[in-house]
């Protein structure tokens, strides 16, 4: 195993350990993947993250085939494979059972435009994918349907949330942001109806987000 691949595998482990430490997912729940060559690297099923070694990370072919001699991949490998195939500009997927996002998903509800930061997921709202049994093609289909249109994250009914990114760090940060938005939304709703932003305002926010930060290289002294 080359140093570059070992570092990529270790990064998956480190981000999953961060999930545990932050409370985004507890114990063995949640999973993560990273585009690698013609396929992807993904966490194995049923293994405690604090005990994982780089050799334990599973390589899958682009069609989901698992070459022999490896651990069994995450039970959710299907939607990892399908998301990376459907969105070639995304290179990482993070799936967690974070508390507030999952609570909202158990109501079968997504996150509306109650706050402009909802646009961080790439749209005017963060939808909730319909429920299907974990690990099934039906669940993967539902997740892809929810992400249709270029959305980068969604809730998953009675399950959790999934976030994508150009890098693993970006996908992880988006999962954190979705959890924070879900917490804020549930708190606001406990006090009364939210005053959601109109579509035209969210469209403006989405446009401004294209140039947010240091992306243009036009910073001035």
Residue frames as a rotation matrix with the C-alpha (Angstrom) as fourth column:
UNK 1
0.578 0.816 0.000 0.00
0.816 -0.578 0.000 0.00
0.000 0.000 -1.000 0.00
UNK 2
-0.259 -0.678 0.688 1.48
0.642 -0.653 -0.402 3.35
0.722 0.337 0.605 -1.06
UNK 3
-0.811 -0.151 -0.565 1.75
0.559 -0.487 -0.671 6.20
-0.174 -0.860 0.479 1.43
UNK 4
-0.858 0.514 0.006 -0.86
-0.472 -0.793 0.385 8.25
0.202 0.328 0.923 -0.44
UNK 5
-0.102 0.848 -0.520 -3.45
-0.145 0.505 0.851 5.50
0.984 0.162 0.071 -0.19
UNK 6
-0.342 -0.075 -0.937 -2.59
0.830 0.443 -0.338 4.81
0.441 -0.893 -0.089 3.44
UNK 7
-0.977 -0.041 -0.209 -3.12
0.135 -0.876 -0.462 8.50
-0.164 -0.480 0.862 4.21
UNK 8
-0.545 0.835 -0.081 -6.52
-0.593 -0.315 0.741 8.45
0.593 0.452 0.666 2.46
UNK 9
-0.005 0.512 -0.859 -7.59
0.340 0.809 0.480 5.41
0.941 -0.289 -0.178 4.44
UNK 10
-0.600 -0.283 -0.748 -6.39
0.793 -0.086 -0.603 7.00
0.107 -0.955 0.276 7.67
UNK 11
-0.948 0.290 0.127 -8.33
-0.286 -0.957 0.049 10.15
0.136 0.010 0.991 6.84
UNK 12
-0.113 0.937 -0.332 -11.54
-0.262 0.294 0.919 8.10
0.958 0.191 0.212 6.62
UNK 13
-0.047 0.025 -0.999 -10.78
0.798 0.602 -0.022 6.61
0.601 -0.798 -0.049 10.02
UNK 14
-0.876 -0.372 -0.307 -9.97
0.482 -0.686 -0.545 10.01
-0.008 -0.625 0.780 11.52
UNK 15
-0.718 0.665 0.206 -13.21
-0.520 -0.709 0.477 11.54
0.463 0.236 0.854 10.27
UNK 16
0.133 0.780 -0.611 -15.25
0.047 0.611 0.790 8.62
0.990 -0.134 0.045 11.61
UNK 17
-0.325 -0.312 -0.893 -13.55
0.898 0.195 -0.395 8.96
0.297 -0.930 0.216 14.98
UNK 18
-0.997 0.001 0.078 -14.43
-0.017 -0.980 -0.198 12.65
0.076 -0.199 0.977 14.86
UNK 19
-0.236 0.967 -0.093 -18.08
-0.279 0.024 0.960 11.62
0.931 0.252 0.264 14.28
UNK 20
0.177 0.250 -0.952 -17.97
0.708 0.639 0.300 9.71
0.684 -0.727 -0.064 17.55
UNK 21
-0.635 -0.556 -0.536 -16.16
0.771 -0.424 -0.474 12.45
0.037 -0.715 0.698 19.45
UNK 22
-0.951 0.270 0.151 -18.58
-0.243 -0.954 0.174 15.16
0.191 0.129 0.973 18.28
UNK 23
-0.540 0.791 0.288 -21.70
-0.036 0.319 -0.947 13.05
-0.841 -0.521 -0.144 18.75
UNK 24
-0.344 0.411 -0.844 -22.63
-0.930 -0.276 0.244 13.13
-0.132 0.869 0.477 15.07
UNK 25
0.456 0.459 -0.763 -22.81
-0.464 0.854 0.237 9.33
0.760 0.245 0.602 15.27
UNK 26
0.281 -0.286 0.916 -22.28
-0.934 0.137 0.329 7.03
-0.220 -0.949 -0.228 18.22
UNK 27
0.206 -0.268 0.941 -20.34
-0.257 0.913 0.317 3.77
-0.944 -0.307 0.119 18.51
UNK 28
-0.595 -0.485 0.641 -20.39
0.372 0.541 0.755 1.85
-0.712 0.688 -0.142 15.19
UNK 29
0.438 0.858 0.267 -23.14
0.680 -0.122 -0.723 3.86
-0.588 0.498 -0.637 13.48
UNK 30
0.707 -0.127 -0.695 -22.54
-0.429 -0.859 -0.279 6.06
-0.562 0.496 -0.662 10.46
UNK 31
0.309 -0.626 0.716 -20.12
0.734 0.636 0.239 5.52
-0.605 0.452 0.656 7.60
UNK 32
0.471 -0.247 -0.847 -17.97
-0.443 -0.896 0.015 7.41
-0.763 0.368 -0.532 5.12
UNK 33
0.491 -0.328 0.807 -16.49
0.738 0.648 -0.186 6.92
-0.462 0.687 0.560 1.68
UNK 34
0.191 -0.547 -0.815 -13.94
-0.378 -0.807 0.454 8.58
-0.906 0.221 -0.361 -0.57
UNK 35
0.975 0.106 -0.197 -13.56
-0.218 0.253 -0.943 8.34
-0.050 0.962 0.270 -4.33
UNK 36
0.155 -0.958 0.240 -10.38
-0.476 0.140 0.868 6.41
-0.866 -0.248 -0.435 -5.10
UNK 37
-0.860 -0.501 0.094 -9.13
-0.132 0.397 0.908 5.69
-0.493 0.769 -0.408 -8.60
UNK 38
-0.739 0.604 -0.299 -11.86
-0.286 0.121 0.951 3.96
0.611 0.788 0.083 -10.58
UNK 39
-0.050 0.722 -0.690 -13.73
0.609 0.569 0.552 3.02
0.791 -0.393 -0.468 -7.39
UNK 40
0.336 0.184 0.924 -14.00
-0.521 -0.781 0.345 4.15
0.785 -0.597 -0.166 -3.79
UNK 41
-0.763 -0.497 -0.413 -12.72
0.171 0.461 -0.871 3.52
0.623 -0.735 -0.267 -0.29
UNK 42
0.183 0.900 0.396 -15.40
-0.476 -0.271 0.837 2.92
0.860 -0.341 0.379 2.35
UNK 43
-0.441 -0.293 0.848 -15.55
-0.897 0.126 -0.423 2.05
0.017 -0.948 -0.318 6.03
UNK 44
-0.799 0.131 -0.587 -16.30
0.003 0.977 0.214 -1.59
0.602 0.169 -0.781 6.93
UNK 45
0.224 0.960 0.165 -19.50
-0.374 -0.071 0.925 -2.72
0.900 -0.269 0.343 8.59
UNK 46
0.881 0.402 -0.249 -19.80
0.035 0.470 0.882 -3.36
0.472 -0.785 0.400 12.31
UNK 47
0.040 -0.932 -0.361 -16.32
0.860 0.217 -0.463 -2.22
0.509 -0.292 0.810 13.34
UNK 48
0.711 0.123 -0.693 -15.60
0.571 -0.676 0.466 0.23
-0.411 -0.727 -0.551 16.16
UNK 49
0.858 -0.331 0.393 -13.86
0.127 -0.605 -0.786 3.26
0.498 0.724 -0.477 14.69
UNK 50
0.637 -0.650 0.415 -11.37
-0.766 -0.470 0.439 3.56
-0.090 -0.597 -0.797 17.53
UNK 51
0.248 -0.545 0.801 -9.97
-0.144 0.797 0.587 0.17
-0.958 -0.261 0.119 16.55
UNK 52
0.952 0.174 0.252 -9.83
0.211 0.223 -0.952 0.58
-0.222 0.959 0.176 12.79
UNK 53
-0.110 -0.989 -0.104 -6.54
0.170 -0.121 0.978 0.39
-0.979 0.090 0.182 10.95
UNK 54
-0.199 0.012 -0.980 -5.89
-0.816 -0.555 0.159 1.59
-0.542 0.832 0.120 7.37
UNK 55
-0.951 -0.221 -0.215 -5.89
-0.304 0.792 0.529 -2.04
0.054 0.568 -0.821 6.20
UNK 56
-0.627 0.769 0.127 -9.48
0.472 0.505 -0.722 -2.40
-0.620 -0.393 -0.680 7.43
UNK 57
-0.107 0.573 -0.812 -10.86
-0.543 -0.718 -0.435 0.18
-0.833 0.395 0.388 5.00
UNK 58
0.023 0.263 0.965 -12.58
0.509 0.828 -0.237 -1.53
-0.861 0.496 -0.115 2.06
UNK 59
-0.732 -0.223 -0.644 -12.00
-0.443 -0.562 0.698 -0.80
-0.518 0.797 0.312 -1.62
UNK 60
0.145 0.824 0.548 -15.02
0.327 0.483 -0.813 -1.16
-0.934 0.297 -0.199 -3.92
UNK 61
-0.760 -0.253 0.598 -15.12
0.635 -0.095 0.766 -1.09
-0.137 0.963 0.233 -7.69
UNK 62
-0.920 0.377 -0.105 -17.29
-0.390 -0.907 0.160 1.59
-0.035 0.188 0.982 -9.29
UNK 63
-0.256 0.863 -0.435 -20.12
-0.416 0.308 0.856 -0.94
0.873 0.400 0.280 -9.74
UNK 64
0.410 0.410 0.815 -19.99
-0.894 0.006 0.448 -1.92
0.179 -0.912 0.369 -6.06
UNK 65
0.721 -0.228 -0.655 -18.02
0.099 0.969 -0.228 -5.13
0.686 0.100 0.721 -6.56
UNK 66
0.689 -0.492 0.533 -15.87
-0.698 -0.250 0.671 -5.92
-0.197 -0.834 -0.515 -3.54
UNK 67
0.142 -0.712 -0.688 -12.56
-0.571 0.509 -0.645 -7.58
0.809 0.484 -0.334 -4.47
UNK 68
0.759 0.217 -0.614 -11.86
0.241 0.783 0.573 -10.66
0.605 -0.583 0.542 -2.28
UNK 69
-0.084 -0.856 -0.511 -9.68
0.814 0.237 -0.531 -10.69
0.575 -0.460 0.676 0.79
UNK 70
-0.727 -0.107 0.678 -11.20
-0.155 -0.937 -0.314 -7.63
0.669 -0.333 0.664 2.47
UNK 71
-0.831 0.544 -0.114 -13.62
0.191 0.086 -0.978 -6.95
-0.522 -0.835 -0.175 5.30
UNK 72
-0.143 0.877 0.459 -17.32
0.989 0.105 0.106 -6.61
0.045 0.469 -0.882 4.48
UNK 73
-0.811 -0.188 0.553 -18.10
0.263 -0.963 0.058 -3.00
0.522 0.193 0.831 3.47
UNK 74
-0.839 0.543 -0.010 -20.62
-0.336 -0.534 -0.776 -0.78
-0.427 -0.648 0.631 5.21
UNK 75
-0.421 0.773 0.474 -24.18
0.676 0.616 -0.403 -2.02
-0.604 0.151 -0.782 4.85
UNK 76
0.549 0.645 -0.531 -24.94
0.179 -0.711 -0.680 1.33
-0.816 0.279 -0.506 3.18
UNK 77
-0.484 -0.871 0.085 -22.38
0.265 -0.054 0.963 0.86
-0.834 0.489 0.257 0.40
UNK 78
-0.105 0.483 0.869 -25.08
0.981 0.192 0.012 1.09
-0.161 0.854 -0.495 -2.27
UNK 79
0.863 0.503 0.048 -25.92
0.502 -0.841 -0.203 4.73
-0.061 0.200 -0.978 -1.80
UNK 80
0.280 -0.852 -0.443 -22.23
-0.107 -0.486 0.867 5.62
-0.954 -0.196 -0.227 -1.47
UNK 81
-0.569 -0.475 0.672 -21.54
0.538 0.403 0.741 3.96
-0.622 0.782 0.027 -4.83
UNK 82
0.102 0.725 0.681 -24.63
0.995 -0.087 -0.057 5.47
0.017 0.684 -0.730 -6.44
UNK 83
0.821 0.170 -0.546 -24.04
0.280 -0.952 0.124 9.01
-0.498 -0.255 -0.829 -5.15
UNK 84
-0.072 -0.941 -0.331 -20.46
-0.123 -0.321 0.939 9.08
-0.990 0.108 -0.092 -6.39
UNK 85
-0.573 -0.057 0.818 -21.60
0.729 0.421 0.540 7.74
-0.375 0.905 -0.199 -9.77
UNK 86
0.366 0.861 0.352 -24.42
0.930 -0.348 -0.117 10.28
0.022 0.370 -0.929 -10.06
UNK 87
0.996 -0.037 -0.085 -22.37
-0.023 -0.987 0.162 13.29
-0.089 -0.160 -0.983 -8.95
UNK 88
0.542 -0.836 0.084 -18.90
0.743 0.431 -0.512 13.16
0.391 0.340 0.855 -10.54
UNK 89
0.087 -0.508 0.857 -17.98
-0.116 -0.860 -0.497 16.52
0.989 -0.056 -0.134 -8.98
UNK 90
0.607 0.132 0.783 -18.41
-0.786 -0.047 0.617 15.05
0.119 -0.990 0.075 -5.50
UNK 91
-0.071 -0.774 -0.629 -15.63
-0.456 0.586 -0.670 12.85
0.887 0.239 -0.395 -4.11
UNK 92
-0.953 -0.269 -0.139 -16.79
0.008 0.437 -0.900 11.99
0.302 -0.859 -0.414 -0.60
UNK 93
0.087 0.996 -0.009 -19.93
-0.203 0.027 0.979 10.88
0.975 -0.084 0.205 1.23
UNK 94
-0.951 -0.284 0.122 -20.59
-0.161 0.119 -0.980 11.05
0.264 -0.952 -0.159 4.98
UNK 95
0.024 0.976 -0.217 -23.62
-0.086 0.218 0.972 9.37
0.996 -0.005 0.089 6.56
UNK 96
-0.942 -0.332 0.048 -24.49
-0.050 -0.001 -0.999 9.96
0.331 -0.943 -0.015 10.22
UNK 97
-0.023 0.927 -0.375 -27.34
0.727 0.273 0.630 9.49
0.686 -0.258 -0.680 12.68
UNK 98
-0.894 -0.399 0.205 -26.95
0.185 -0.744 -0.641 12.92
0.409 -0.535 0.739 14.27
UNK 99
-0.743 0.571 -0.348 -29.51
0.547 0.219 -0.808 13.65
-0.386 -0.791 -0.475 16.98
UNK 100
-0.294 0.687 -0.664 -31.48
-0.161 -0.721 -0.674 16.63
-0.942 -0.092 0.322 15.69
UNK 101
-0.539 0.071 -0.840 -31.35
-0.842 -0.075 0.534 15.78
-0.025 0.995 0.100 12.00
UNK 102
-0.906 0.195 -0.377 -32.54
0.130 0.973 0.191 12.27
0.404 0.124 -0.906 12.83
UNK 103
-0.625 0.715 -0.313 -35.31
0.395 -0.057 -0.917 13.58
-0.673 -0.697 -0.247 15.11
UNK 104
-0.236 0.521 -0.820 -36.59
-0.665 -0.702 -0.255 15.74
-0.709 0.485 0.512 12.27
UNK 105
-0.686 -0.088 -0.722 -36.23
-0.658 0.499 0.564 12.85
0.310 0.862 -0.400 9.81
UNK 106
-0.922 0.367 -0.123 -38.35
0.385 0.833 -0.397 10.71
-0.044 -0.413 -0.910 12.13
UNK 107
-0.196 0.869 -0.454 -41.14
-0.011 -0.464 -0.886 13.22
-0.981 -0.169 0.100 11.52
UNK 108
0.067 0.146 0.987 -40.62
0.910 0.397 -0.120 12.68
-0.409 0.906 -0.106 7.79
UNK 109
0.944 0.306 -0.123 -39.73
0.257 -0.917 -0.306 16.34
-0.206 0.258 -0.944 7.40
UNK 110
0.106 -0.912 0.396 -36.86
0.877 -0.102 -0.470 18.18
0.469 0.397 0.789 5.79
UNK 111
-0.219 -0.269 -0.938 -35.44
0.705 -0.708 0.038 21.60
-0.675 -0.653 0.345 6.66
UNK 112
0.623 0.508 0.596 -37.16
0.780 -0.468 -0.416 24.54
0.068 0.723 -0.687 4.93
UNK 113
-0.160 -0.700 0.696 -35.63
0.609 -0.625 -0.489 27.95
0.777 0.346 0.526 4.23
UNK 114
0.795 0.447 -0.409 -35.99
0.582 -0.376 0.721 29.16
0.168 -0.812 -0.559 7.82
UNK 115
0.489 -0.750 -0.446 -32.36
-0.033 -0.527 0.850 30.39
-0.872 -0.401 -0.282 7.71
UNK 116
0.709 -0.194 -0.678 -30.26
-0.700 -0.312 -0.643 31.45
-0.087 0.930 -0.357 4.73
UNK 117
-0.318 -0.928 0.196 -27.55
-0.890 0.363 0.276 28.92
-0.327 -0.086 -0.941 5.66
UNK 118
0.371 0.514 0.773 -29.87
-0.109 0.851 -0.514 26.15
-0.922 0.106 0.372 4.46
UNK 119
0.903 -0.021 -0.428 -28.45
-0.426 -0.151 -0.892 27.05
-0.046 0.988 -0.145 1.04
UNK 120
-0.047 -0.983 0.176 -25.11
-0.920 0.111 0.376 25.54
-0.389 -0.145 -0.910 2.09
UNK 121
-0.212 0.051 0.976 -26.56
0.032 0.998 -0.045 22.20
-0.977 0.021 -0.213 0.95
UNK 122
-0.914 -0.361 0.187 -26.97
0.193 0.019 0.981 23.54
-0.358 0.932 0.053 -2.57
UNK 123
-0.496 0.803 0.331 -30.69
0.616 0.057 0.785 24.34
0.612 0.593 -0.523 -2.71
UNK 124
-0.361 0.462 0.810 -33.55
-0.448 -0.848 0.284 26.32
0.818 -0.260 0.513 -1.23
UNK 125
0.552 0.475 0.685 -34.31
-0.833 0.278 0.479 23.59
0.037 -0.835 0.549 1.31
UNK 126
-0.722 -0.692 -0.009 -32.86
-0.687 0.718 -0.114 20.34
0.086 -0.076 -0.993 2.63
UNK 127
0.154 0.900 -0.407 -35.30
-0.796 0.357 0.488 17.54
0.585 0.249 0.772 1.73
UNK 128
-0.227 -0.130 0.965 -36.05
-0.741 0.666 -0.084 14.32
-0.632 -0.734 -0.248 3.55
UNK 129
-0.669 -0.073 -0.740 -35.68
-0.615 0.613 0.496 11.15
0.417 0.787 -0.454 1.49
UNK 130
0.458 0.888 -0.027 -38.51
-0.773 0.414 0.480 8.64
0.438 -0.199 0.877 1.81
UNK 131
0.052 -0.397 0.916 -37.96
-0.820 0.507 0.266 5.70
-0.570 -0.765 -0.299 4.12
UNK 132
0.645 0.087 -0.760 -36.68
-0.459 0.839 -0.293 2.34
0.612 0.537 0.581 2.94
UNK 133
0.963 -0.268 -0.028 -34.88
0.201 0.643 0.740 -0.45
-0.181 -0.718 0.673 4.81
UNK 134
0.466 -0.857 -0.219 -31.22
-0.688 -0.507 0.520 0.29
-0.557 -0.091 -0.825 5.43
UNK 135
-0.425 -0.819 0.385 -28.75
-0.314 0.533 0.786 -1.19
-0.849 0.213 -0.484 2.98
UNK 136
0.113 0.564 0.818 -31.29
0.616 0.606 -0.503 -1.65
-0.779 0.561 -0.279 0.18
UNK 137
-0.733 -0.280 0.620 -31.34
0.680 -0.345 0.647 -0.45
0.033 0.896 0.443 -3.40
UNK 138
0.270 0.918 0.290 -34.69
0.814 -0.378 0.441 1.17
0.515 0.117 -0.849 -2.60
UNK 139
0.606 -0.116 -0.787 -33.04
0.570 -0.626 0.532 3.37
-0.554 -0.771 -0.313 0.03
UNK 140
-0.516 -0.856 -0.036 -30.31
0.529 -0.351 0.773 4.36
-0.674 0.379 0.633 -2.41
UNK 141
-0.442 0.444 0.779 -32.95
0.794 -0.210 0.570 5.26
0.417 0.871 -0.260 -5.01
UNK 142
0.628 0.745 -0.223 -34.79
0.752 -0.509 0.418 7.40
0.198 -0.430 -0.881 -2.45
UNK 143
0.235 -0.644 -0.728 -31.61
0.501 -0.562 0.658 9.23
-0.833 -0.519 0.190 -1.46
UNK 144
-0.747 -0.527 0.405 -30.71
0.594 -0.255 0.763 9.93
-0.299 0.811 0.503 -5.09
UNK 145
-0.018 0.835 0.550 -34.22
0.846 -0.281 0.453 11.22
0.533 0.473 -0.701 -5.71
UNK 146
0.729 0.282 -0.624 -33.91
0.635 -0.619 0.462 13.59
-0.256 -0.733 -0.631 -2.75
UNK 147
-0.071 -0.874 -0.481 -30.54
0.352 -0.473 0.808 14.87
-0.933 -0.112 0.341 -4.00
UNK 148
-0.001 0.110 0.994 -31.82
0.996 0.087 -0.008 15.39
-0.087 0.990 -0.110 -7.55
UNK 149
0.851 0.297 0.434 -31.06
0.391 -0.909 -0.145 18.83
0.351 0.293 -0.889 -8.89
UNK 150
0.068 -0.955 0.289 -27.59
0.196 -0.271 -0.943 19.04
0.978 0.121 0.169 -7.44
UNK 151
0.754 0.201 0.626 -28.36
-0.546 -0.337 0.767 19.09
0.364 -0.920 -0.144 -3.73
UNK 152
-0.186 -0.959 -0.213 -25.41
-0.486 0.278 -0.829 18.09
0.854 -0.050 -0.518 -1.57
UNK 153
-0.989 -0.107 0.098 -27.24
-0.136 0.446 -0.884 16.78
0.051 -0.888 -0.456 1.50
UNK 154
-0.097 0.995 -0.034 -30.56
-0.499 -0.019 0.867 15.36
0.861 0.101 0.498 2.62
UNK 155
-0.348 0.146 0.926 -32.24
-0.861 0.342 -0.377 13.85
-0.371 -0.928 0.006 5.62
UNK 156
-0.692 0.128 -0.711 -33.32
-0.286 0.855 0.432 10.21
0.663 0.502 -0.555 5.50
UNK 157
0.178 0.900 0.398 -36.73
-0.768 -0.126 0.628 9.38
0.615 -0.418 0.669 6.97
UNK 158
0.917 0.269 0.295 -36.57
-0.400 0.602 0.692 7.40
0.009 -0.752 0.659 10.23
UNK 159
0.724 -0.689 -0.034 -32.83
0.638 0.687 -0.349 7.05
0.263 0.231 0.937 9.75
UNK 160
0.107 -0.784 -0.611 -30.40
0.684 -0.388 0.617 10.00
-0.721 -0.485 0.495 9.68
UNK 161
0.801 0.082 -0.593 -28.71
-0.296 -0.807 -0.511 12.25
-0.521 0.585 -0.622 7.14
UNK 162
0.308 -0.740 0.598 -26.21
0.867 0.477 0.144 12.06
-0.392 0.474 0.789 4.30
UNK 163
0.744 -0.170 -0.646 -23.82
-0.245 -0.969 -0.026 14.78
-0.622 0.177 -0.763 3.12
UNK 164
0.624 -0.535 0.569 -21.44
0.780 0.467 -0.416 14.97
-0.043 0.704 0.709 0.17
UNK 165
0.699 -0.425 -0.575 -18.39
-0.200 -0.888 0.414 17.03
-0.687 -0.174 -0.706 -0.67
UNK 166
0.768 -0.528 -0.364 -15.52
-0.444 -0.028 -0.896 17.58
0.462 0.849 -0.256 -3.04
UNK 167
-0.468 -0.874 -0.132 -13.31
-0.408 0.346 -0.845 16.42
0.784 -0.341 -0.518 -0.19
UNK 168
-0.170 0.356 -0.919 -13.90
0.687 0.711 0.148 14.30
0.706 -0.606 -0.365 2.88
UNK 169
-0.805 -0.181 -0.564 -13.40
0.555 -0.563 -0.612 17.34
-0.207 -0.807 0.554 5.11
UNK 170
-0.853 0.520 -0.039 -16.02
-0.487 -0.769 0.414 19.24
0.185 0.372 0.909 3.11
UNK 171
-0.180 0.807 -0.562 -18.58
-0.043 0.564 0.825 16.41
0.983 0.173 -0.067 3.37
UNK 172
-0.336 -0.009 -0.942 -17.95
0.874 0.371 -0.315 16.11
0.352 -0.929 -0.117 7.10
UNK 173
-0.958 -0.055 -0.280 -18.32
0.166 -0.906 -0.389 19.87
-0.233 -0.419 0.878 7.61
UNK 174
-0.602 0.795 -0.076 -21.61
-0.530 -0.326 0.783 19.82
0.597 0.512 0.618 5.70
UNK 175
-0.096 0.546 -0.832 -22.92
0.479 0.759 0.442 17.01
0.873 -0.356 -0.334 7.91
UNK 176
-0.639 -0.187 -0.746 -22.07
0.761 -0.299 -0.576 19.18
-0.115 -0.936 0.333 10.93
UNK 177
-0.959 0.269 -0.087 -23.86
-0.280 -0.948 0.150 22.14
-0.042 0.169 0.985 9.35
UNK 178
-0.343 0.873 -0.345 -26.98
-0.203 0.290 0.935 20.10
0.917 0.391 0.078 8.57
UNK 179
-0.187 0.231 -0.955 -27.09
0.845 0.533 -0.037 18.89
0.500 -0.814 -0.295 12.16
UNK 180
-0.836 -0.177 -0.520 -26.74
0.453 -0.757 -0.471 22.44
-0.310 -0.629 0.713 13.46
UNK 181
-0.811 0.583 -0.042 -29.49
-0.478 -0.620 0.623 23.69
0.337 0.525 0.781 11.14
UNK 182
-0.179 0.756 -0.629 -31.79
0.242 0.654 0.717 20.86
0.954 -0.024 -0.300 12.25
UNK 183
-0.423 -0.043 -0.905 -31.15
0.904 0.056 -0.425 21.79
0.069 -0.998 0.015 15.89
UNK 184
-0.958 0.039 -0.285 -31.87
0.000 -0.991 -0.136 25.47
-0.288 -0.130 0.949 15.24
UNK 185
-0.631 0.758 -0.166 -35.00
-0.383 -0.119 0.916 24.64
0.675 0.641 0.366 13.26
UNK 186
-0.121 0.584 -0.802 -36.42
0.617 0.678 0.400 22.37
0.778 -0.446 -0.443 15.94
UNK 187
-0.617 -0.154 -0.772 -35.66
0.747 -0.422 -0.513 24.99
-0.247 -0.893 0.375 18.60
UNK 188
-0.954 0.274 -0.121 -37.32
-0.298 -0.911 0.287 27.74
-0.031 0.310 0.950 16.57
UNK 189
-0.412 0.841 -0.351 -40.37
-0.156 0.315 0.936 25.57
0.898 0.441 0.001 15.93
UNK 190
-0.364 0.259 -0.895 -40.73
0.855 0.474 -0.210 24.89
0.370 -0.841 -0.394 19.64
UNK 191
-0.745 0.036 -0.666 -41.33
0.355 -0.825 -0.441 28.62
-0.565 -0.565 0.601 20.06
UNK 192
0.229 0.867 -0.443 -43.72
-0.199 -0.404 -0.893 29.01
-0.953 0.293 0.080 17.13
UNK 193
0.797 0.095 0.596 -43.96
0.527 0.373 -0.764 28.85
-0.295 0.923 0.247 13.33
UNK 194
-0.278 -0.948 -0.155 -40.79
0.615 -0.300 0.730 29.80
-0.738 0.107 0.666 11.48
UNK 195
0.643 0.369 -0.671 -40.70
-0.218 -0.752 -0.622 32.78
-0.734 0.546 -0.403 9.11
UNK 196
0.181 -0.592 0.785 -39.23
0.698 0.640 0.321 31.06
-0.693 0.490 0.529 6.08
UNK 197
-0.428 -0.455 -0.781 -37.33
-0.239 -0.776 0.584 33.03
-0.871 0.437 0.223 3.46
UNK 198
0.649 0.728 -0.221 -39.00
-0.379 0.057 -0.924 33.39
-0.660 0.683 0.313 0.03
UNK 199
0.634 -0.376 0.676 -37.63
0.641 0.744 -0.187 31.50
-0.433 0.552 0.712 -2.99
UNK 200
0.776 -0.336 0.534 -36.24
0.259 -0.602 -0.756 34.67
0.575 0.724 -0.380 -4.58
UNK 201
0.643 -0.571 0.511 -34.15
-0.765 -0.511 0.392 35.41
0.037 -0.643 -0.765 -1.50
UNK 202
0.507 -0.456 0.732 -32.79
-0.082 0.820 0.567 31.87
-0.858 -0.347 0.378 -1.37
UNK 203
0.761 -0.232 0.606 -31.94
0.649 0.250 -0.718 32.11
0.015 0.940 0.341 -5.07
UNK 204
0.740 -0.497 0.453 -29.94
-0.345 -0.859 -0.378 35.25
0.577 0.124 -0.807 -4.30
UNK 205
0.540 -0.531 0.653 -28.16
-0.694 0.157 0.702 33.51
-0.475 -0.833 -0.284 -1.41
UNK 206
0.653 -0.267 0.708 -27.29
0.402 0.916 -0.025 30.54
-0.642 0.301 0.706 -3.63
UNK 207
0.781 -0.367 0.505 -25.78
0.392 -0.342 -0.854 32.91
0.486 0.865 -0.123 -6.18
UNK 208
0.618 -0.555 0.557 -23.76
-0.698 -0.713 0.064 34.73
0.362 -0.429 -0.828 -3.53
UNK 209
0.670 -0.347 0.656 -22.52
-0.314 0.669 0.674 31.42
-0.673 -0.657 0.339 -2.12
UNK 210
0.868 -0.355 0.348 -20.83
0.491 0.501 -0.713 30.73
0.078 0.789 0.609 -5.46
UNK 211
0.270 -0.764 0.586 -18.37
0.183 -0.557 -0.810 33.52
0.945 0.326 -0.010 -4.67
UNK 212
0.930 0.140 0.341 -18.20
-0.294 -0.274 0.916 33.23
0.222 -0.951 -0.214 -0.88
UNK 213
0.724 -0.684 0.090 -14.81
0.284 0.414 0.865 33.09
-0.629 -0.601 0.494 0.84
UNK 214
0.024 -0.874 -0.486 -11.49
-0.456 -0.442 0.772 33.02
-0.889 0.203 -0.409 -1.01
UNK 215
0.287 0.167 0.943 -12.68
0.501 0.813 -0.296 31.26
-0.816 0.558 0.149 -4.16
UNK 216
0.945 0.230 0.235 -12.14
0.314 -0.427 -0.848 34.12
-0.094 0.875 -0.476 -6.64
UNK 217
0.034 -0.999 -0.011 -8.59
0.990 0.032 0.134 35.07
-0.134 -0.015 0.991 -5.75
UNK 218
0.090 0.087 0.992 -9.63
0.498 -0.867 0.031 38.75
0.863 0.491 -0.121 -5.65
UNK 219
0.626 0.145 -0.766 -8.88
0.776 -0.218 0.592 39.54
-0.081 -0.965 -0.249 -2.01
UNK 220
0.457 -0.418 0.785 -7.44
0.159 -0.830 -0.534 43.00
0.875 0.369 -0.313 -1.48
UNK 221
-0.460 -0.709 -0.534 -4.84
0.737 0.030 -0.675 44.20
0.494 -0.705 0.509 1.00
